[in-house]
Amino acid sequence: MKNYNNYLYEYLNKETSQLFKYLNATQDNKYIDLSFNSPYLLQDFIDTIDPDDYGIVDLLEEYDEDNINELIYEFEDYETNVNHKNFLIEFGEYCRDNITDWDDIPTNMVFEYPRKEKRQWLLYETKDKQEAGRIWSEGFEYGEDNFDELHLRNTNKYKTEYGHYIGYNIDDFNNYGTEYVGYSYKLKHGKELLMFKSPGIHVHDFSIEEDITVFWGRAAYDIIWLEHDDDKYFIDSRITTKRIIESESYEDLINWVNENFDQYREHLTSDNFDRLEAKRLKRKKMKKARKFNL
């Protein structure tokens, strides 16, 4: 079962394929999505246009400054109303140029140049040692399932089982995942680092000008915790708990894993992939039992 599942996850899974489709939406559809997310800019936009160009003169008479934001719902028929569709596209473009809060911008307008990537070593940073330990022992069990909010990286709000996460491939980690502090390079987004294998989608996040890889938590396995303590990074054996390697540089640990993983695999990982599969099947069985009152 393990080899078969690993083969399936060599390429994108169903969930990440859906994300890839979302990221590759047409520019017009991205503008339409953004327009529905930003009704508070409606009045400002209307002040810059001639309503007669969109056939909405009579429609505007039904709204004033107190309820103008509700006007956006009048355009939900955009698929059959060309004027309304053109209005939303123009409004979405206006929002892109005038919006100030990243929370209002959907992910597919922030993540550019999506590219599918086969299974490879990825790295995930976290400031939370407890989260790192949970992922190391249980896998990437929770993540973001709302595509529009994925770029916000609200990891403390991840509640959905096996949603998506943001990480780096090794090259991008070296370029963007670190910063020079004092006299050495430090992790940019935390103090704890996890290394694992997963397919994903490589994108450029223009909000922070970084190249990153989005991956589905369920597809990540061979998870290794590059622990951090007293300015040192280290890896302990999962079998003996003895220290395998330590260094002041996380780069040394990453390179060591790359070169020695096959030899030390049983010390570095558990049967994480199989355990998560068993856990999923158990939940499915319990759900079926409840449905039929077994």
C-alpha positions in Angstrom: 0.0 0.0 0.0 2.8 2.4 0.9 4.6 2.1 -2.4 1.3 2.5 -4.4 0.3 5.6 -2.4 3.8 7.1 -2.8 3.5 6.6 -6.5 0.2 8.4 -6.6 1.6 11.4 -4.8 4.6 11.6 -7.1 2.5 14.1 -9.0 -0.3 16.4 -8.0 -3.2 15.1 -6.1 -6.9 16.0 -6.7 -6.9 18.8 -4.1 -3.8 20.5 -5.4 -4.9 20.1 -9.0 -8.0 22.1 -8.0 -5.8 24.8 -6.5 -3.7 24.8 -9.8 -6.9 25.4 -11.8 -7.9 28.2 -9.4 -4.5 29.9 -9.7 -4.7 29.7 -13.5 -8.1 31.5 -13.7 -8.5 34.0 -16.5 -7.5 37.6 -15.7 -11.2 38.6 -16.2 -12.4 36.1 -13.7 -9.7 37.2 -11.2 -11.0 40.8 -11.5 -14.5 39.6 -11.0 -13.6 37.7 -7.8 -11.7 40.7 -6.5 -14.7 43.0 -7.2 -17.0 40.8 -5.1 -14.4 40.9 -2.3 -14.1 44.7 -2.3 -17.6 46.4 -2.2 -16.3 49.1 0.0 -14.6 50.7 -3.0 -17.8 50.8 -5.1 -18.6 54.4 -4.5 -15.1 55.6 -5.2 -15.1 53.6 -8.5 -18.6 54.9 -9.5 -17.3 58.4 -9.1 -14.8 57.8 -11.8 -17.1 56.3 -14.5 -20.2 57.2 -16.6 -22.9 54.8 -15.2 -24.7 55.0 -18.6 -21.8 53.1 -20.2 -22.8 50.1 -18.2 -26.6 50.6 -18.3 -26.8 51.0 -14.5 -28.3 54.6 -14.2 -31.7 53.4 -13.0 -30.0 50.8 -10.7 -28.0 53.4 -8.9 -31.1 55.4 -8.0 -32.1 52.5 -5.7 -28.9 53.0 -3.5 -27.3 55.7 -1.5 -24.2 56.1 0.6 -25.6 54.1 3.4 -26.3 50.9 1.4 -24.0 51.3 -1.7 -21.9 48.3 -0.7 -25.0 46.1 -1.3 -25.0 47.2 -4.9 -22.5 44.5 -5.7 -25.1 41.8 -5.4 -27.0 43.2 -8.3 -24.2 42.0 -10.6 -24.4 38.3 -9.7 -26.0 37.8 -13.1 -22.8 38.8 -14.9 -22.6 35.5 -16.8 -25.7 36.5 -18.7 -25.5 40.3 -18.6 -22.6 41.7 -20.6 -22.9 45.2 -19.1 -22.7 43.8 -15.6 -19.7 41.6 -16.5 -17.8 44.6 -18.0 -18.6 46.6 -14.9 -17.2 44.0 -12.6 -14.0 43.6 -14.7 -13.4 47.3 -14.7 -14.2 47.5 -11.0 -11.9 44.6 -10.2 -9.1 46.3 -12.1 -9.7 49.5 -10.1 -9.6 47.5 -6.9 -6.3 46.0 -7.8 -4.8 49.5 -8.2 -6.4 51.0 -5.1 -6.8 48.3 -2.5 -4.7 48.7 0.6 -5.5 45.6 2.6 -4.0 42.3 1.5 -6.9 40.4 3.3 -9.2 41.6 0.5 -7.1 40.4 -2.4 -7.7 36.7 -3.4 -4.7 34.5 -3.6 -4.8 34.0 -7.4 -4.0 37.7 -7.8 -1.0 37.4 -5.4 0.5 34.1 -6.5 1.9 34.4 -10.0 3.4 32.0 -12.6 2.1 28.7 -11.1 4.0 25.6 -12.1 3.5 22.0 -11.1 6.3 20.3 -9.3 6.9 16.6 -8.8 7.6 15.2 -5.4 10.8 16.6 -3.9 12.4 17.8 -0.7 10.5 20.8 0.7 11.1 22.9 3.9 8.5 24.4 6.2 9.3 27.1 8.8 7.3 27.8 12.0 7.8 30.0 15.0 5.8 27.5 17.1 7.9 24.7 18.6 4.7 22.9 19.6 3.4 23.0 16.1 6.7 21.7 14.8 6.5 18.8 17.2 2.9 18.0 16.3 3.7 18.0 12.6 6.7 15.8 13.2 4.6 13.2 15.1 1.2 13.5 13.3 2.0 15.0 9.9 0.6 18.2 8.3 -2.8 17.4 9.7 -4.4 20.9 9.4 -4.1 23.6 6.7 -5.9 26.3 4.7 -8.8 25.1 2.6 -10.0 28.6 1.5 -8.0 29.3 -1.6 -8.7 33.0 -1.5 -7.0 33.3 1.9 -4.0 31.0 1.4 -1.5 33.8 0.8 -2.3 35.3 4.3 -0.5 32.4 6.0 -2.9 32.4 9.0 -1.4 29.2 10.4 -2.8 29.8 13.8 -6.3 29.5 12.2 -5.7 26.3 10.3 -8.6 24.0 11.2 -9.3 22.0 8.1 -7.9 18.5 8.0 -5.3 18.2 5.3 -5.5 21.7 3.8 -2.7 23.5 2.0 0.5 24.9 3.4 3.3 27.2 2.1 6.9 26.0 2.0 10.0 26.2 0.0 12.0 23.9 -2.2 15.7 23.9 -1.3 16.8 26.5 -3.8 14.0 28.9 -2.9 14.7 28.3 0.8 18.3 29.4 0.3 17.2 32.5 -1.6 14.1 33.6 0.4 13.7 31.5 3.5 16.6 33.1 5.4 17.9 36.5 6.3 21.2 37.8 7.6 21.0 38.8 11.2 24.0 39.8 13.2 26.8 37.6 11.9 24.9 34.7 10.5 21.9 33.7 8.5 18.7 33.0 10.4 15.3 31.6 9.4 13.0 34.4 8.1 9.7 33.0 9.3 10.5 31.1 12.5 13.0 29.2 14.6 11.9 25.6 13.8 12.4 23.9 10.5 10.8 20.8 9.0 12.1 18.9 6.0 9.8 16.5 4.0 8.9 15.2 0.6 5.8 16.3 -1.3 4.6 17.4 -4.8 3.3 21.0 -5.0 2.7 24.1 -7.0 5.6 26.6 -7.4 4.5 30.2 -7.5 5.9 33.7 -7.1 4.3 35.6 -4.1 4.5 39.2 -5.3 3.2 40.5 -1.9 6.5 39.6 -0.4 8.5 39.0 -3.6 9.4 35.4 -2.8 9.3 32.1 -4.8 7.4 29.5 -2.7 5.8 26.1 -3.1 2.3 25.3 -2.0 1.6 21.8 -1.0 -1.3 19.7 0.4 -0.6 18.5 3.9 -1.9 15.0 3.2 0.7 14.5 0.5 3.7 15.3 2.8 5.6 12.4 4.2 9.2 11.4 5.3 8.9 14.3 7.7 12.2 15.3 9.5 12.4 17.9 12.3 15.5 20.0 12.2 15.2 21.0 15.8 16.6 24.3 17.2 18.0 24.9 20.7 20.7 27.3 22.0 21.6 28.5 18.5 22.2 25.0 17.3 20.2 22.8 14.9 20.1 19.1 15.4 18.3 15.9 14.4 17.6 13.1 16.9 16.9 9.4 16.1 13.3 8.5 16.2 14.4 5.0 17.4 17.0 5.6 20.0 16.4 9.4 20.6 20.2 9.9 20.5 21.6 12.8 18.6 22.5 12.0 15.0 23.9 15.4 13.9 24.0 18.9 15.2 25.4 22.2 13.8 25.1 25.9 14.1 24.0 25.9 10.5 20.7 24.5 9.2 22.4 24.2 5.8 24.7 21.5 7.2 21.7 19.5 8.3 19.8 20.0 5.0 22.9 18.8 3.0 23.4 15.9 5.4 19.8 14.7 5.0 20.2 15.0 1.2 23.3 12.8 1.2 22.4 10.3 4.0 18.7 9.9 4.0 18.5 6.4 2.5 21.1 5.1 4.9 19.5 6.6 8.0 15.9 6.6 6.9 14.4 4.5 9.7 16.1 6.8 12.3 14.9 9.9 10.6 11.3 9.1 9.9 8.5 6.9 11.2 5.9 5.1 9.1 4.2 8.5 8.9 2.7 8.0 5.5 1.1 4.7 6.5 0.0 5.9 9.9 -1.8 8.9 8.4 -3.5 6.6 5.8 -4.6 4.3 8.6 -6.0 7.2 10.6 -7.9 8.4 7.5 -9.4 5.0 6.9 -10.4 4.7 10.6 -12.3 8.0 10.4 -14.0 6.9 7.2 -15.0 3.6 8.9 -16.4 5.4 11.9 -18.3 7.8 9.8 -19.9 4.9 7.9 -20.7 3.2 11.1 -22.5 6.3 12.5 -24.4 6.6 9.2 -25.8 3.1 9.4 -26.0 3.1 13.3 -23.6 0.2 13.5 
